[in-house]
Amino acid sequence: MVADFVLISDPAVVAVPTVDCGEPLSHVRECPGVRLDTRRSDDEQAYALLRSGLLERLGQAQAALPAGLHLLVVEGYRPLALQQAYFTGYSDWLRGEHPDWSSATVATMASRYIAPPEVAPHTAGAAVDLTLCDAAGVELDMGAAVNATPEDSEGACYFAAASVTGVARANRDLLARVLGGAGLVNYPTEWWHWSYGDRYWAHVTGADHAHYAAIDSRTVGG
């Protein structure tokens, strides 16, 4: 039921120590060329906030894109209560669809799509959900919609899904090239989810600790 990569709920990821570097949250508007989508907008505009180090790397990735293309940020920072609501809601849905699953299995399978609150990089301002768009703001074909569940997309939400070919595969590869080149890592079940400085990033890159812990959205720089 689960692919052969490490999920964010894995004990090896949860065990990564965090030493917060103290960077503030900054608004995506401070990053030239990067566009901001409004589908996850909230009254406080928290969704448009990211740690300044991550935002700097998004700027590097944007600069590496071909002329006329833009990173389109859908969601960055996520308050802890919202993360909990997302995780609980999806877990409850899975439990209803699979009443034979144990609580541990439900939690593991839920983590394919929503990180458990205790390890979620969005709550640290360390993760960004994003896609590519052209100069007119039209999203490029990525083979599955941003935030598509594994069930709704028949697995096409997985970055390396074999069903995603042609133009969509080329677009995913371009996204990976510029973001990976800027030091971000992808969560393999979600082609749109990229992070820097969180526990999952530390696990993937071999860093001895994460740089960002959960943070209050009132900690904003500039």
N, C-alpha and C positions, 0 to 999 in steps of 0.2 A: 504493500500500500504506500510505502514511502520510498523515495528515490535514494540512490546510494551516496548522496552528499549529506553533510552535517546540517541539521536543522538548528534554528536559533534557540530552541528549547533544550538542546543537548546539554548534559551536565558539564561537558568540557567548555562550552561557551559560557554558561552561567557562572562557572568557577573563575573566569578571567577577572583579575582584580581591576578596580577602577581607581585612578588617581586623577581627579578632575583638574584640568589645567587653568580653569578660571576664565576661559574665553566667554565673552558675552554673546547673546543672540543678536543677530543683525538681520535687517530686512532685505529680501531678495531684490528690491528696487535699487539697492546699492551695487548690484553686479551688472555692469554694462552688457547689453546684448541678450541677457537672459530674460525670457518672458515669464509672466505669472498668470496662471489660469485661475478662474474663480469658482470652480465646481465644489471646492472644499472650503470656501471662504467662511470665516466666522466673524462675529462682531468685533472682536479684539484684534483681528488680523494675525492671530498667533500662527496660523497655517503658513504664513509667508516668512516666518523667522527660521534662521539656521545659525549654528555656531559660525563665528567669523572665519575660522580656519577652513570649514567646509565650503563656505561661500566663496572664499578665495580660490579654492580648487575648482569650483563650478565656473568661475571666470576663466581659468586656464583651459578648461574643457570647451567652453564656448569659443574661445579664441582659436581652438584647433579644428572647429567645424568648417566645412566648405562655406564660401560666401552665400548668403541668402538663407541659411538654416540657423535655427535657434533652439536652445534648450527651453522647454516649456515646463515650469515647475507647477505641479498639481498640489502637493502638500509637503510641508517640512515639519516644523515642530508640532507636537500633539500633546496637549495636557494629559497628565496621568489618568484623570477620571475618564477622559474620552477614550484613551487606550483600553482601559478596563472595560468600558461599555462595549467597544468593538469586539474585544476578545470574548467576553461573556456572551454576547449576542451570537457570534459565529459558533461558539462551542455549544450553545443551546440548540442551534439549528442542526449541527452535526449529530448531537445526541438524539434529536427527534428522528433524523433520517436513519440512524444506526443504533437502535435501542440495545443491541447486543454488545456494543463496544464498552469496554471498561472506561473508568474515568481517566486513567493514564493514557489510553489510546485516544480518547477524545482530545485531551490536552495536546498530545503529540501531533495529531492530524490538524488541529486548529492552528498550530504554529507554522504550518505550511503557508498560511495566509495572513494571520495576525500574530504578532509576537506577544508572548506573555508579558504583562506589565513590568515584571521585575527585571526584565532584560531588554525591553523594547528600546531601540535606538531613536525612534521618533520623539520619545519623551525627554531625550537628552539633546535634542536639536542636532543630532548626528546623522540623521537619515533624511533622504529626499525622494519623493515619488515624482517622476518626471518622464517626459517624452520629447520628441522632436517635432518641430513645426517649421513651415516655410515662412517667407517674409510677410505673407498675408495672414499668418496665424493659423493656417490650415494644418492639422496634425498629419504626420506621415503615417503610412501603413506600417504597423508594427506586428501584425498577425493576431493580436488580441487586445481588447480594450484595457486601458489603465484600470487597475483594481478589479479585474475579472477574477472570479474564484476559480480554483481548479475544476470544480464541478461545472460551472457555467461555460467555461472555455474548453472543456474536454482536455485539459492539460496544456493548452496552448499558451497559458500564462507563464509556464516554465520557460526560462530564458532559452534553454537548449532544446525545446520541444521539436521533435522530428517533423511534426506537421507544418511547422513554419519554414517556408522556403522562399525563393525568389526575392522580390523587392523587400518584403517584410524582413526576411533574414538579413539582407544587406543593411537595412536600416538598424536592426538590432546590433549588428556587428559594428556599425559606425558609432552607435551610442556607447558600446562597450569600449571601443578603441579610444575615444576621447575622454571618457570618464575614468577608465582604467589607467590611462596615461597620466591623469591628474591625481592618481592615488586612491580613488574610490574603489569599493568592492560591491559586487552585486549579490543580492540574496536570490539563489537560483530558482526558487519557485515563483518569483515575481520579476519579470524582465524590467519593470519600471523602478524597482526599489534599489537604491544605491546609498552607501554610507561611508563615513570616514570617522575614525576615532572612537567608535563604540566597541563593545565586546566582540561582536561578530567580526568586525574588521580586524581586531587584534588577533582573534583566533585564525583567521584566514592568512594574515600576513606574518604571523609568528611574533608579533609585538608582545612584550612582557606584561603590558597592562593597557587598558582602555584610557583614553584621554578625557572622555566626556561621560558624566553621570547625569541622571535625571535633573532637570533644572526648572525653575519657575520662569514663566514667560515674561515676568516683570524685569528680568535681568537682560536688558536690552542695551546694546552699545550705541554710540553715536547719537 
